Amino acid sequence: MQKRYSKEFKETLIAFYHSGQSVTQLSKEYDVAPATIYKW
C-alpha cells in the first residue's frame, strides 16, 4: 500500500535537503525511500 505524505512534510524534507542533508540521511531519519525523495 502506498504511503501518502502531506505537502508540508514534503516541503520540510526538501528544505532539509537544500540545507545540506543527504537523501540517504533523510531517508533513514524519516523512513521515506530515497527514490521517493528524489521524485519530490
PDB file of N, H, CA, C and O in Angstrom:
ATOM      1  N   MET A   1       0.836  -1.181   0.000  1.00  0.00           N
ATOM      2  CA  MET A   1       0.000   0.000   0.000  1.00  0.00           C
ATOM      3  C   MET A   1       0.886   1.251   0.000  1.00  0.00           C
ATOM      4  O   MET A   1       1.861   1.336   0.747  1.00  0.00           O
ATOM      5  N   GLN A   2       0.541   2.189  -0.823  1.00  0.00           N
ATOM      6  H   GLN A   2      -0.251   2.120  -1.430  1.00  0.00           H
ATOM      7  CA  GLN A   2       1.329   3.399  -0.985  1.00  0.00           C
ATOM      8  C   GLN A   2       1.079   4.369   0.167  1.00  0.00           C
ATOM      9  O   GLN A   2      -0.065   4.608   0.555  1.00  0.00           O
ATOM     10  N   LYS A   3       2.166   4.924   0.710  1.00  0.00           N
ATOM     11  H   LYS A   3       3.095   4.729   0.395  1.00  0.00           H
ATOM     12  CA  LYS A   3       2.043   5.924   1.770  1.00  0.00           C
ATOM     13  C   LYS A   3       1.740   7.270   1.145  1.00  0.00           C
ATOM     14  O   LYS A   3       2.194   7.581   0.044  1.00  0.00           O
ATOM     15  N   ARG A   4       0.963   8.065   1.869  1.00  0.00           N
ATOM     16  H   ARG A   4       0.594   7.813   2.763  1.00  0.00           H
ATOM     17  CA  ARG A   4       0.665   9.429   1.436  1.00  0.00           C
ATOM     18  C   ARG A   4       1.373  10.390   2.378  1.00  0.00           C
ATOM     19  O   ARG A   4       1.335  10.218   3.596  1.00  0.00           O
ATOM     20  N   TYR A   5       2.010  11.390   1.819  1.00  0.00           N
ATOM     21  H   TYR A   5       2.041  11.531   0.829  1.00  0.00           H
ATOM     22  CA  TYR A   5       2.720  12.382   2.613  1.00  0.00           C
ATOM     23  C   TYR A   5       2.101  13.747   2.360  1.00  0.00           C
ATOM     24  O   TYR A   5       1.737  14.081   1.232  1.00  0.00           O
ATOM     25  N   SER A   6       1.987  14.530   3.425  1.00  0.00           N
ATOM     26  H   SER A   6       2.283  14.259   4.341  1.00  0.00           H
ATOM     27  CA  SER A   6       1.400  15.859   3.285  1.00  0.00           C
ATOM     28  C   SER A   6       2.356  16.786   2.532  1.00  0.00           C
ATOM     29  O   SER A   6       3.562  16.547   2.468  1.00  0.00           O
ATOM     30  N   LYS A   7       1.794  17.827   1.978  1.00  0.00           N
ATOM     31  H   LYS A   7       0.815  18.021   2.031  1.00  0.00           H
ATOM     32  CA  LYS A   7       2.599  18.813   1.263  1.00  0.00           C
ATOM     33  C   LYS A   7       3.631  19.434   2.207  1.00  0.00           C
ATOM     34  O   LYS A   7       4.773  19.671   1.814  1.00  0.00           O
ATOM     35  N   GLU A   8       3.226  19.693   3.445  1.00  0.00           N
ATOM     36  H   GLU A   8       2.298  19.500   3.764  1.00  0.00           H
ATOM     37  CA  GLU A   8       4.124  20.291   4.430  1.00  0.00           C
ATOM     38  C   GLU A   8       5.307  19.365   4.730  1.00  0.00           C
ATOM     39  O   GLU A   8       6.442  19.824   4.854  1.00  0.00           O
ATOM     40  N   PHE A   9       5.036  18.062   4.847  1.00  0.00           N
ATOM     41  H   PHE A   9       4.114  17.690   4.746  1.00  0.00           H
ATOM     42  CA  PHE A   9       6.090  17.087   5.117  1.00  0.00           C
ATOM     43  C   PHE A   9       7.092  17.065   3.965  1.00  0.00           C
ATOM     44  O   PHE A   9       8.302  17.072   4.187  1.00  0.00           O
ATOM     45  N   LYS A  10       6.583  17.040   2.743  1.00  0.00           N
ATOM     46  H   LYS A  10       5.599  17.034   2.562  1.00  0.00           H
ATOM     47  CA  LYS A  10       7.449  17.033   1.565  1.00  0.00           C
ATOM     48  C   LYS A  10       8.313  18.291   1.521  1.00  0.00           C
ATOM     49  O   LYS A  10       9.516  18.221   1.272  1.00  0.00           O
ATOM     50  N   GLU A  11       7.684  19.440   1.766  1.00  0.00           N
ATOM     51  H   GLU A  11       6.707  19.496   1.969  1.00  0.00           H
ATOM     52  CA  GLU A  11       8.417  20.706   1.731  1.00  0.00           C
ATOM     53  C   GLU A  11       9.492  20.760   2.808  1.00  0.00           C
ATOM     54  O   GLU A  11      10.567  21.318   2.588  1.00  0.00           O
ATOM     55  N   THR A  12       9.205  20.182   3.973  1.00  0.00           N
ATOM     56  H   THR A  12       8.331  19.729   4.152  1.00  0.00           H
ATOM     57  CA  THR A  12      10.181  20.143   5.060  1.00  0.00           C
ATOM     58  C   THR A  12      11.392  19.319   4.655  1.00  0.00           C
ATOM     59  O   THR A  12      12.528  19.757   4.840  1.00  0.00           O
ATOM     60  N   LEU A  13      11.166  18.134   4.107  1.00  0.00           N
ATOM     61  H   LEU A  13      10.243  17.779   3.957  1.00  0.00           H
ATOM     62  CA  LEU A  13      12.281  17.291   3.680  1.00  0.00           C
ATOM     63  C   LEU A  13      13.084  17.945   2.560  1.00  0.00           C
ATOM     64  O   LEU A  13      14.312  17.854   2.545  1.00  0.00           O
ATOM     65  N   ILE A  14      12.409  18.597   1.631  1.00  0.00           N
ATOM     66  H   ILE A  14      11.412  18.670   1.644  1.00  0.00           H
ATOM     67  CA  ILE A  14      13.103  19.294   0.545  1.00  0.00           C
ATOM     68  C   ILE A  14      13.967  20.419   1.108  1.00  0.00           C
ATOM     69  O   ILE A  14      15.092  20.627   0.653  1.00  0.00           O
ATOM     70  N   ALA A  15      13.447  21.142   2.094  1.00  0.00           N
ATOM     71  H   ALA A  15      12.533  20.973   2.464  1.00  0.00           H
ATOM     72  CA  ALA A  15      14.221  22.221   2.724  1.00  0.00           C
ATOM     73  C   ALA A  15      15.462  21.668   3.418  1.00  0.00           C
ATOM     74  O   ALA A  15      16.540  22.254   3.322  1.00  0.00           O
ATOM     75  N   PHE A  16      15.315  20.537   4.120  1.00  0.00           N
ATOM     76  H   PHE A  16      14.439  20.061   4.198  1.00  0.00           H
ATOM     77  CA  PHE A  16      16.465  19.907   4.765  1.00  0.00           C
ATOM     78  C   PHE A  16      17.500  19.496   3.721  1.00  0.00           C
ATOM     79  O   PHE A  16      18.702  19.661   3.927  1.00  0.00           O
ATOM     80  N   TYR A  17      17.024  18.962   2.604  1.00  0.00           N
ATOM     81  H   TYR A  17      16.047  18.827   2.436  1.00  0.00           H
ATOM     82  CA  TYR A  17      17.931  18.545   1.526  1.00  0.00           C
ATOM     83  C   TYR A  17      18.701  19.753   0.978  1.00  0.00           C
ATOM     84  O   TYR A  17      19.913  19.687   0.774  1.00  0.00           O
ATOM     85  N   HIS A  18      17.989  20.842   0.747  1.00  0.00           N
ATOM     86  H   HIS A  18      17.004  20.895   0.913  1.00  0.00           H
ATOM     87  CA  HIS A  18      18.635  22.041   0.209  1.00  0.00           C
ATOM     88  C   HIS A  18      19.578  22.695   1.216  1.00  0.00           C
ATOM     89  O   HIS A  18      20.473  23.449   0.831  1.00  0.00           O
ATOM     90  N   SER A  19      19.381  22.410   2.504  1.00  0.00           N
ATOM     91  H   SER A  19      18.655  21.798   2.817  1.00  0.00           H
ATOM     92  CA  SER A  19      20.276  22.972   3.520  1.00  0.00           C
ATOM     93  C   SER A  19      21.521  22.112   3.718  1.00  0.00           C
ATOM     94  O   SER A  19      22.390  22.450   4.522  1.00  0.00           O
ATOM     95  N   GLY A  20      21.609  20.995   2.983  1.00  0.00           N
ATOM     96  H   GLY A  20      20.903  20.720   2.330  1.00  0.00           H
ATOM     97  CA  GLY A  20      22.841  20.224   3.004  1.00  0.00           C
ATOM     98  C   GLY A  20      22.744  18.790   3.497  1.00  0.00           C
ATOM     99  O   GLY A  20      23.736  18.062   3.442  1.00  0.00           O
ATOM    100  N   GLN A  21      21.582  18.361   3.978  1.00  0.00           N
ATOM    101  H   GLN A  21      20.777  18.952   4.023  1.00  0.00           H
ATOM    102  CA  GLN A  21      21.458  16.974   4.426  1.00  0.00           C
ATOM    103  C   GLN A  21      21.352  16.056   3.210  1.00  0.00           C
ATOM    104  O   GLN A  21      20.781  16.431   2.186  1.00  0.00           O
ATOM    105  N   SER A  22      21.904  14.862   3.333  1.00  0.00           N
ATOM    106  H   SER A  22      22.368  14.558   4.165  1.00  0.00           H
ATOM    107  CA  SER A  22      21.869  13.915   2.219  1.00  0.00           C
ATOM    108  C   SER A  22      20.518  13.207   2.154  1.00  0.00           C
ATOM    109  O   SER A  22      19.807  13.090   3.152  1.00  0.00           O
ATOM    110  N   VAL A  23      20.189  12.744   0.964  1.00  0.00           N
ATOM    111  H   VAL A  23      20.767  12.839   0.154  1.00  0.00           H
ATOM    112  CA  VAL A  23      18.952  11.986   0.778  1.00  0.00           C
ATOM    113  C   VAL A  23      18.992  10.714   1.619  1.00  0.00           C
ATOM    114  O   VAL A  23      17.977  10.317   2.191  1.00  0.00           O
ATOM    115  N   THR A  24      20.148  10.078   1.699  1.00  0.00           N
ATOM    116  H   THR A  24      20.973  10.400   1.235  1.00  0.00           H
ATOM    117  CA  THR A  24      20.290   8.858   2.497  1.00  0.00           C
ATOM    118  C   THR A  24      19.974   9.130   3.964  1.00  0.00           C
ATOM    119  O   THR A  24      19.256   8.365   4.607  1.00  0.00           O
ATOM    120  N   GLN A  25      20.515  10.217   4.478  1.00  0.00           N
ATOM    121  H   GLN A  25      21.099  10.838   3.955  1.00  0.00           H
ATOM    122  CA  GLN A  25      20.280  10.589   5.875  1.00  0.00           C
ATOM    123  C   GLN A  25      18.794  10.876   6.112  1.00  0.00           C
ATOM    124  O   GLN A  25      18.218  10.393   7.086  1.00  0.00           O
ATOM    125  N   LEU A  26      18.183  11.651   5.236  1.00  0.00           N
ATOM    126  H   LEU A  26      18.652  12.044   4.444  1.00  0.00           H
ATOM    127  CA  LEU A  26      16.761  11.975   5.369  1.00  0.00           C
ATOM    128  C   LEU A  26      15.905  10.720   5.263  1.00  0.00           C
ATOM    129  O   LEU A  26      14.928  10.564   5.996  1.00  0.00           O
ATOM    130  N   SER A  27      16.270   9.833   4.358  1.00  0.00           N
ATOM    131  H   SER A  27      17.064   9.959   3.763  1.00  0.00           H
ATOM    132  CA  SER A  27      15.537   8.592   4.161  1.00  0.00           C
ATOM    133  C   SER A  27      15.503   7.766   5.442  1.00  0.00           C
ATOM    134  O   SER A  27      14.450   7.270   5.842  1.00  0.00           O
ATOM    135  N   LYS A  28      16.653   7.625   6.074  1.00  0.00           N
ATOM    136  H   LYS A  28      17.508   8.028   5.749  1.00  0.00           H
ATOM    137  CA  LYS A  28      16.727   6.838   7.310  1.00  0.00           C
ATOM    138  C   LYS A  28      15.996   7.526   8.459  1.00  0.00           C
ATOM    139  O   LYS A  28      15.288   6.879   9.230  1.00  0.00           O
ATOM    140  N   GLU A  29      16.173   8.838   8.567  1.00  0.00           N
ATOM    141  H   GLU A  29      16.749   9.364   7.940  1.00  0.00           H
ATOM    142  CA  GLU A  29      15.605   9.584   9.686  1.00  0.00           C
ATOM    143  C   GLU A  29      14.078   9.652   9.626  1.00  0.00           C
ATOM    144  O   GLU A  29      13.412   9.583  10.659  1.00  0.00           O
ATOM    145  N   TYR A  30      13.524   9.786   8.425  1.00  0.00           N
ATOM    146  H   TYR A  30      14.065   9.842   7.585  1.00  0.00           H
ATOM    147  CA  TYR A  30      12.078   9.972   8.274  1.00  0.00           C
ATOM    148  C   TYR A  30      11.361   8.766   7.678  1.00  0.00           C
ATOM    149  O   TYR A  30      10.158   8.825   7.424  1.00  0.00           O
ATOM    150  N   ASP A  31      12.086   7.673   7.453  1.00  0.00           N
ATOM    151  H   ASP A  31      13.063   7.625   7.660  1.00  0.00           H
ATOM    152  CA  ASP A  31      11.503   6.431   6.939  1.00  0.00           C
ATOM    153  C   ASP A  31      10.776   6.643   5.608  1.00  0.00           C
ATOM    154  O   ASP A  31       9.629   6.232   5.429  1.00  0.00           O
ATOM    155  N   VAL A  32      11.477   7.291   4.690  1.00  0.00           N
ATOM    156  H   VAL A  32      12.408   7.625   4.835  1.00  0.00           H
ATOM    157  CA  VAL A  32      10.963   7.530   3.342  1.00  0.00           C
ATOM    158  C   VAL A  32      12.007   6.985   2.370  1.00  0.00           C
ATOM    159  O   VAL A  32      13.201   7.227   2.547  1.00  0.00           O
ATOM    160  N   ALA A  33      11.576   6.265   1.361  1.00  0.00           N
ATOM    161  H   ALA A  33      10.606   6.069   1.217  1.00  0.00           H
ATOM    162  CA  ALA A  33      12.508   5.696   0.384  1.00  0.00           C
ATOM    163  C   ALA A  33      13.264   6.811  -0.343  1.00  0.00           C
ATOM    164  O   ALA A  33      12.675   7.834  -0.694  1.00  0.00           O
ATOM    165  N   PRO A  34      14.561   6.616  -0.567  1.00  0.00           N
ATOM    166  CA  PRO A  34      15.337   7.633  -1.288  1.00  0.00           C
ATOM    167  C   PRO A  34      14.731   7.987  -2.648  1.00  0.00           C
ATOM    168  O   PRO A  34      14.718   9.156  -3.035  1.00  0.00           O
ATOM    169  N   ALA A  35      14.236   7.000  -3.362  1.00  0.00           N
ATOM    170  H   ALA A  35      14.246   6.051  -3.048  1.00  0.00           H
ATOM    171  CA  ALA A  35      13.636   7.259  -4.678  1.00  0.00           C
ATOM    172  C   ALA A  35      12.442   8.199  -4.564  1.00  0.00           C
ATOM    173  O   ALA A  35      12.206   9.021  -5.449  1.00  0.00           O
ATOM    174  N   THR A  36      11.696   8.078  -3.482  1.00  0.00           N
ATOM    175  H   THR A  36      11.888   7.410  -2.763  1.00  0.00           H
ATOM    176  CA  THR A  36      10.547   8.954  -3.260  1.00  0.00           C
ATOM    177  C   THR A  36      11.006  10.388  -3.059  1.00  0.00           C
ATOM    178  O   THR A  36      10.421  11.318  -3.614  1.00  0.00           O
ATOM    179  N   ILE A  37      12.052  10.566  -2.268  1.00  0.00           N
ATOM    180  H   ILE A  37      12.527   9.811  -1.817  1.00  0.00           H
ATOM    181  CA  ILE A  37      12.570  11.916  -2.017  1.00  0.00           C
ATOM    182  C   ILE A  37      13.082  12.529  -3.317  1.00  0.00           C
ATOM    183  O   ILE A  37      12.841  13.707  -3.582  1.00  0.00           O
ATOM    184  N   TYR A  38      13.784  11.742  -4.128  1.00  0.00           N
ATOM    185  H   TYR A  38      13.979  10.785  -3.913  1.00  0.00           H
ATOM    186  CA  TYR A  38      14.290  12.264  -5.402  1.00  0.00           C
ATOM    187  C   TYR A  38      13.144  12.700  -6.324  1.00  0.00           C
ATOM    188  O   TYR A  38      13.300  13.653  -7.087  1.00  0.00           O
ATOM    189  N   LYS A  39      12.009  12.022  -6.263  1.00  0.00           N
ATOM    190  H   LYS A  39      11.882  11.247  -5.643  1.00  0.00           H
ATOM    191  CA  LYS A  39      10.864  12.381  -7.111  1.00  0.00           C
ATOM    192  C   LYS A  39      10.267  13.729  -6.723  1.00  0.00           C
ATOM    193  O   LYS A  39       9.703  14.432  -7.563  1.00  0.00           O
ATOM    194  N   TRP A  40      10.396  14.089  -5.436  1.00  0.00           N
ATOM    195  H   TRP A  40      10.854  13.518  -4.754  1.00  0.00           H
ATOM    196  CA  TRP A  40       9.830  15.355  -4.971  1.00  0.00           C
ATOM    197  C   TRP A  40      10.644  16.503  -5.495  1.00  0.00           C
ATOM    198  O   TRP A  40      10.330  17.660  -5.216  1.00  0.00           O
TER     199      TRP A  40
END
